Amino acid sequence: MKKTRFSKSENYPLYVTIIILFILMSLVNGRKFLSWDNVSAMTYQMPMIGLLALGMMVSELSGGINLSIVANANFNGIFIYVVLNALTKGNMMAANGGQFILALVLSFLMTMLIGALNGYLIAAWNIPALLETLGMMTLLKGISLVITQGYTISDFPDSLTFLGGGSVLGIPMSLIIFVAVCIIVHIILDKTVFGKQLYFTGANPVAARFSNINVNKVIIKEYMLSAFFAYVCSLIMIGQMNSVKATYYDSYLLIAVLASFLGGVDPAGGFGKLLGTVLASIILQIISTGLNLMRLDPFMVTATWGAIIIIVLFGREIAGKFSSGLKRKGAVQ
């Protein structure tokens, strides 16, 4: 059978998986899964998984990882609360436009600073990304808990909650923001010198240094870009929850790692595409919604994510060895 251009696509298995999962979850959950309310809820929720997965993907392009991305998002939301609370003397709901913008700008700078510090410590001091971002995650979570005392902070201004909970012409703002961010990141990764240098650094850092690429600078920018996703996530999170908390979306860290692997990102660095990660995020959203409708135990859902990661990594390893075997066989013949 002659293969079409679509079937030759590297993302073809992901498209097929989406269709199969959608049909399977529809059969298992019936009308509940196909209802407009459920589909609408998925379009509200999927951008959170997608943004965290893309932030994780970016950090993995150099062979690293960003375990602090969820903690950074939570900390940023709490930082916005601290700034707004100080500017309005405890009445956040009454924040005017200037105070609102100032809080967003200061929180953006704070998030970028955290990303730059992550990148600097990893690149300049050769601290393993896993350990450095684990330490940063613990630090940010600890500071967030000290500020909030573990409580949930709520009652943010409507102008802020609209970003995550509002809609335009029936389209969720979170989805609009997600699409806009995807376009920007596509341009950065595929159309700029930085994007090419980032992929090259991940594929072969030694060769990149000999090619006069400032690898340290590239990695610092990479983690700042990863932190940018945490910033956008925090705005959507505030909008959807109308609150902030030090431990919101903790389980999404595992999902973000899973989405990047499932989307084809090489954990060793050098390869990973935006579209694959987005499709993987859609797959995980379908699974998450389907399992929730089945009223599966939340701890069992978490165990399911872990099992999928192991299966994906094992399957990729087997596929790689099978492919190598076929090539060797072809070379001998």
N, C-alpha and C positions, 0 to 999 in steps of 0.2 A: 504493500500500500504506500502510495506516495505521501510523504509528510508535508503538511502545509507549513507556512511561515509561523503560524500561531503555535502549532504542535512542536515546532523546533525551539520555541522560546524557552529560555532557562527558567522562567516562572510558570511554565505550563503545568507542572505538578501542583503548584499552589492554586492555580485557577480551578483545576479539577477537584482538589481537596475542598475548596470553598463550596463548590456545587454539591459534592457528595455530602459534606457536613450539613449544609442547609437542608437538603432533602431528608437526611437521617434525623436531624433534630425536629423537623416538621412532623415526621412520622411518629417520633417518640412523644413529643409534647402536644401534637395536634394543633387546634386552632389558637391555643395560647401563644405558640411560637410565631404563627403567621399574622397575629393580630396587629393592627396599626400601632397600638400603644407599645407593643413589644418592639416592633421594628424601629419606632421613633426613639424608644429608650436606648436601643443599641447605637443609633447614630449620635446620641448624646454622650454615651459612655466610651465608644471606640476611640475618640481622639485622645483620651487620657493614656490608653494603652499604646496608641500609635506614637504619641510624642515621647513617652518614656523609652519606647523601643528604639526610636530614631536617635535619641540622645545616647542610648547605650551603643547603638551601631556606630555612631561617630567615634566614640571612645575606643572601640575595638578595631577601627581601621588601622591604627598604628600597632596593634597587638596588645593594647591595654584593656581596661575595663573601668567603668565608673559606678562603683557601688554606692556612692554618696548622692546619686541623682534624686532619689525620692526624699531623702533627708534634707537635701538642698531646697527642694520644692516646698516642703513643710516649713522649713526655717524661713524661707522667703515670705510665705504667707504670714507668718508670725511677725516678721520684721515689718511688713506693711502695717499690721495692726499696731505695733509699737510706735511707728512714725505717725500714723493717722491719729492715734490716741493722744500723742503728745501735741500735735498741731491743733487738735480740736478740744483739748482739755477734757478728754474722756467722753466726748459725744461724737463718735465716728459717723453716725447717720447724718450729722449736720455738716459734714466736710464739703467745702466748696470746690470748684473746679481746679483752682490753683493748688490747694492742699492735696487734692486727689492726684494731680499730675506729679507734684513734688514727691509724694510717697512712691509712685510707680518708678520715677527716675532713680531715686535713692535705692530702692530695692533692686532695680536692674543693675546698678553699679555694684551693689553688694554681691549679687549672684555672680556677676562677671569676675569679681575679685576672688571669690571662692574657686571658680573654675580656673583662673590664672594660677592660684596657689597650688591647686591640684597638679596642673601641668608643669609648673616650675619644679616642684619637689620630685616629680616623676622623671622629668627630663634632665634637670641640672644635677640632681643628687642620686640619680639611678635607683630610686626607691621603687620596688615593684608596685605596679599600679593597683594590684589587688589589695596589698597591705595599706598603701597610702590612702586610697579612697575608702577602705574599711575604717581607718582611723578617722578620716574626715566625717564619715557617716556617723560614727559614735560621738564625735565632738559636737556636730550640729544638732544631733538628737538630744544630747545632754543639755546644751544651751537652751534648746526649745522647751525642754521639760522644766528647766529652772525658771524660764520666763513665764510659762503658762501654769506651772505647778501641776501639770498633767491634765488641766481642765480644757474644755472646748471653748474657744473664743468665737462669739457670733455677732450678728447685727452689723454687717458691713454696708456701706452706701450702695444704693441701687445701681449707680453708674458702674460699680465694680462687679456686682453680682450679675449684671447683664452680660458681661463678657463670657461667663460660663453657663448661665442659665437662661439667657434670652434667645430670641430667634428673629430672623429677618425673612419675611415672605414664607414663613413656615420652616425655614432651614435653620437648624440650631447654630448659634454663634460659635459654639465649640468646634463644629464641623467646618464652618467657614474659616476660622482661625487655623485649624489644622491644614486645610488645603493651601492656604496662603503660606504657611510655614514650609510645607512640602515644596512649593514652587521655589521659595527662596533658597532652601537647602539644596535642591536640585541644581540651581544655578551655581551655588558656592562649590559644590563637590565636582560637578561635571564641566563647568565653564570657566573656572578661575584657575590661576596658577597655584594658589594655595591648595585647591582640591587635588590637582595632579601631584603636587609635592607630598600631600598627605598619603595618598595611595602608594606612591613610590617609597615613602619612608616606612610604611607598614610592610611592603613587599621585601625590601632590602635596605635596612637602615645604614649599613656600611657603604653600600653603593651610593646611597643618597648623600652621605657626607662627602664622598669623593666627587660628587656632582655639584659641589658648592651649595648644597641646600642646608640652610640653618635648621637642623633637625630639632634642636631644643625649642626654637621659636615656633616651628610647625606644631609641635606637641602641645605647647602652651595655648596656642590658638585653638587647637583641636578640643582641649578640655574646656576652653571658654565657650566654644560652640555647643559642646555637650551641656554645659551649664545653662545656656540659653533655653534649651528645651525644658529644663527644670523651672526656669522663670515663667515660661508660657503655661506650663502645667499648673503652677501655683495660682495663676490668675483664673484658669478654668476651674480649678479645685474650689477656690473661694466662691466662684459663681454658682457652682453646682451644689455646694454644701451650705453656702452662706455662713461659713465658719472655718476656723483653722484649728489644727490640733497637731501635736508633735508626732503622732503615730498614724496619721491618715495614710491610706494606700501603701502600708508597709509590704503587703503581699504582692504588690505590683512590681517590686524589684525583681522577683523571680520571673514574673511574666515578661518583663522587659528583656531580660537575658534570653528567655526562651524564644521570644519573637525575633530577636536578632539572629539567633542560631537557625531557627526555622526558616528565616528569610534568606539564608545562604551566606551570612557573614562568616568569614574565616576568623576564628578566635586567635589565630596566629598573626593576623593583620594582612593588609594588602588587598583584600577583596570584600566587597559588600555593597549592595545597591539599595537605593531608597525604595524602589517599587517592590522588591522582594520583602523588605521589612514591613511595608504598609500592608501587603497582602497577608503576611503572617499575622499581623495585628488583627486583621479582619477575621482570620481563622480562629484566633484565640478568643475574640469577642463572641463569635458564634458558639464556641465550646462553653465559654463562661456563662452565657445567657441560657444555653440549653441545660447545663448542669444545675443552674439556679432554679429553673422552672421545674426540674425533676426533684427539687427540694433535697438535693444531696447535702450531706453534712459538710460544712465549710472546711473542716480539717481534711476531709476526704478530697475536696476540690484542690486544696493546696498540695496534697500528696499526688494528685493527678498531674499537676504542673511539673512536679519533680520527675515523675515517671516519663512524661513526654520528653523532657530534656534528655534523659538517659537514652530513650529510644531513638531520638533524633541523632544524637552524637554517635551512638552505636551503628545506626543505619548508614550514617554518612561515612563512617570508617569502613564498613563492609563494602559500600558502593565504591569507595575510593580504591580499595584493594582489588575489587572485581574489575574495575576499569583499567587499573595498572596491569593486571594479569592479561586482559584482552590485548592491550597494546604490545606487551612483550611477546605474546603469541603471534600477533600480526607481524612484528618485526622479524621473528624467527622464520616465519613462512615467506 
